Amino acid sequence: MFKRLSSGFAKWQNARQSRLTQGFRPCYKASGFYPNYVDRERRKGTYVNKSELIDAIAAEADISKAAAAKALDGMVAAVTDALKKGDTVTLVGFGTFYVGERAERSGRNPKTGETIKIPAARSPKFRAGKALKDAL
C-alpha cells in the first residue's frame, strides 16, 4: 500500500493512514479546517497587499506605479504624523483616523496569579464614513 522508505517512516505512514480512516483527524489538512491565514479562498472577499493597492491606484488615477507608490507612502506618512501629534484625520466619505485612549487598569499575571498594573496606552483607530459603509 505504501512505498517503504525506512521502517520508522513506514510505521508512521501506516499509523497516520489508520487514524485517517478511523475518523481521527490529527492535523489541519486532514480535518479540512484551515486557519484564516492559510486558506484565503474560504474567507469572504480577498486580501489586498501594498503592491496590489499601488497597482490599483496607478490604474485608477492613470499614473505610473512609481508615482502611485510615492503617493501612498506620502499619505501613510502624513496620517502617521498627524496621529502622533494627537490630531484627527478625516477623509469625507471614506472615514476618520483618530487616536484612541485606554486608561490604566489592573490585570492578572496568568502564570503567577499576582495583580499587575497595565499602563495607559494610545492606539490608532479608524471609523468608516457613510459613503464607505453604503458602498459595502
C-alpha positions, 0 to 999 in steps of 0.5 A, a space after each residue: 500500500 505504501 512505498 517503504 522508505 525506512 521502517 520508522 517512516 513506514 510505521 508512521 505512514 501506516 499509523 497516520 493512514 489508520 487514524 485517517 480512516 478511523 475518523 481521527 483527524 490529527 492535523 489541519 489538512 486532514 480535518 479540512 479546517 484551515 486557519 484564516 491565514 492559510 486558506 484565503 479562498 474560504 474567507 469572504 472577499 480577498 486580501 489586498 497587499 501594498 503592491 496590489 493597492 499601488 497597482 490599483 491606484 496607478 490604474 485608477 488615477 492613470 499614473 505610473 506605479 512609481 508615482 502611485 507608490 510615492 503617493 501612498 507612502 506620502 499619505 501613510 506618512 502624513 496620517 502617521 504624523 498627524 496621529 502622533 501629534 494627537 490630531 484627527 484625520 478625516 477623509 469625507 466619505 471614506 472615514 476618520 483616523 483618530 487616536 484612541 485612549 485606554 486608561 490604566 487598569 489592573 490585570 492578572 499575571 496568568 502564570 503567577 496569579 499576582 495583580 499587575 498594573 497595565 499602563 495607559 496606552 494610545 492606539 490608532 483607530 479608524 471609523 468608516 464614513 457613510 459613503 464607505 459603509 453604503 458602498 459595502 
